[in-house]
């Protein structure tokens, strides 16, 4: 599933940038340093906005395109901040065979937020995840950590109504 960048305004602080620069300096000259730099950058900011990718590119000499390629390829990296309501749907095997793909599509459709994105107003983020460890409740979704299980497509409207 292709990750998409949304147009949520970036609000990085000078303190965060200083921490990022220290991370880059710590890994300077290390072979294979991009993964730990991106992991630590995500810990600092909560996600990897293009502004952060540009700083990493400028300081490491790696192109923004290459950094974006890595960040968009690996599922551990987030290109968008979580929305006020962070919605995740499990696409692990147990959930998927019981219809979680349809549930995820319905959430995306009802909120008009592409999967893997955050709404422009920052209210909702919609993510597909790997196993959430609640296979007995398949299919499962979470909203800010609250678990909803044994879902059907028709359940989505009532669940989302709690977060309008």
C-alpha positions in Angstrom: 0.0 0.0 0.0 1.5 3.3 -1.1 1.9 6.0 1.6 0.7 9.4 0.8 1.8 12.8 2.0 -0.9 15.1 3.2 -0.8 18.9 3.6 -0.8 19.1 7.4 1.2 22.2 8.5 4.6 21.4 10.0 5.2 22.7 13.5 8.8 21.7 14.4 10.6 23.5 17.2 14.2 24.7 17.4 14.8 22.1 20.2 13.6 19.3 17.9 15.9 20.5 15.2 18.8 20.6 17.6 18.1 17.0 18.6 17.9 16.0 15.0 21.2 17.6 14.1 22.8 15.8 17.1 21.4 12.5 15.8 22.8 13.1 12.4 26.2 14.1 13.8 26.2 10.9 16.0 25.8 8.7 12.9 28.2 10.7 10.6 30.3 8.4 8.5 28.5 5.2 9.7 27.7 2.7 6.9 23.9 2.1 6.8 23.2 5.1 9.1 20.0 6.2 7.3 17.7 3.7 9.1 18.8 4.7 12.6 18.7 8.4 11.6 15.2 8.1 10.3 14.1 6.0 13.3 15.5 8.6 15.8 14.1 11.5 13.7 10.6 9.9 13.9 11.0 9.5 17.7 11.8 13.3 17.9 8.9 14.5 15.7 6.4 11.6 15.8 6.6 11.3 12.0 8.9 12.2 9.1 7.7 15.4 7.5 9.3 16.5 4.3 10.9 19.4 6.1 12.8 16.9 8.3 13.7 14.8 5.3 15.2 17.9 3.7 17.3 18.6 6.8 18.6 15.0 6.8 19.4 15.3 3.1 21.3 18.5 3.5 23.4 17.2 6.4 24.1 13.7 5.0 24.4 14.4 1.3 21.8 11.8 0.5 19.1 13.0 -1.9 15.6 13.9 -0.6 14.2 11.4 -3.2 16.3 8.6 -1.7 15.3 9.4 1.8 11.6 9.6 0.9 12.0 6.3 -0.9 13.3 4.6 2.3 10.7 6.4 4.5 7.8 5.5 2.2 8.9 1.9 1.7 9.2 0.7 5.3 5.9 0.4 7.3 7.6 1.5 10.5 7.9 5.1 9.2 5.1 7.6 9.2 5.0 10.4 6.7 2.1 12.2 8.4 1.3 13.0 12.0 -1.4 11.2 13.8 -4.7 12.9 13.7 -6.6 13.9 16.8 -8.3 10.6 16.2 -5.8 8.0 15.1 -7.6 5.2 13.4 -5.9 1.9 12.7 -7.3 -1.2 11.1 -5.6 -4.6 11.3 -4.8 -6.2 8.0 -3.2 -9.3 9.6 -4.3 -12.6 8.3 -7.1 -13.4 10.7 -8.6 -9.9 10.4 -8.1 -9.7 6.6 -9.9 -13.0 5.9 -12.8 -11.8 8.0 -13.2 -8.5 6.0 -10.9 -5.9 7.6 -10.0 -4.6 4.1 -13.7 -3.7 3.5 -13.8 -2.1 7.0 -10.7 0.0 6.2 -12.1 1.1 2.8 -15.4 2.1 4.4 -13.6 4.2 7.0 -11.5 5.9 4.3 -14.6 6.6 2.3 -16.7 7.9 5.2 -14.0 10.2 6.4 -12.8 11.1 2.9 -9.2 10.4 4.2 -7.0 8.2 2.0 -5.5 5.2 3.7 -2.1 6.1 5.1 -3.0 9.8 5.4 -4.1 12.4 7.8 -7.0 14.8 7.1 -6.0 18.3 6.1 -7.6 19.6 9.3 -5.5 17.2 11.4 -8.6 15.6 12.9 -8.3 12.0 11.5 -5.5 9.7 10.5 -6.3 6.4 8.9 -3.7 3.6 8.8 -3.6 0.0 7.9 -1.5 -2.0 10.4 -0.1 -5.4 10.8 -1.4 -7.8 13.5 -2.7 -6.0 16.6 -2.7 -9.2 18.7 -6.5 -9.4 19.0 -7.1 -12.2 16.5 -10.0 -13.6 18.5 -11.8 -10.3 17.9 -11.1 -10.2 14.2 -11.6 -8.0 12.3 -10.2 -5.3 14.6 -9.7 -1.5 14.5 -8.5 0.9 17.1 -9.2 4.6 17.6 -6.6 6.2 19.9 -5.9 2.8 21.3 -9.6 1.9 22.0 -10.2 -1.5 20.5 -13.3 -2.4 18.4 -13.7 -6.0 17.4 -15.8 -8.4 15.4 -16.5 -5.6 12.9 -18.5 -5.5 9.8 -18.6 -2.8 7.2 -22.0 -1.7 8.5 -20.5 -1.0 12.0 -18.2 1.8 10.8 -20.8 4.6 10.7 -21.8 4.1 14.4 -18.2 3.9 15.6 -17.1 7.0 13.7 -20.1 8.9 15.0 -18.4 8.9 18.4 -15.5 10.9 17.0 -17.3 13.6 14.9 
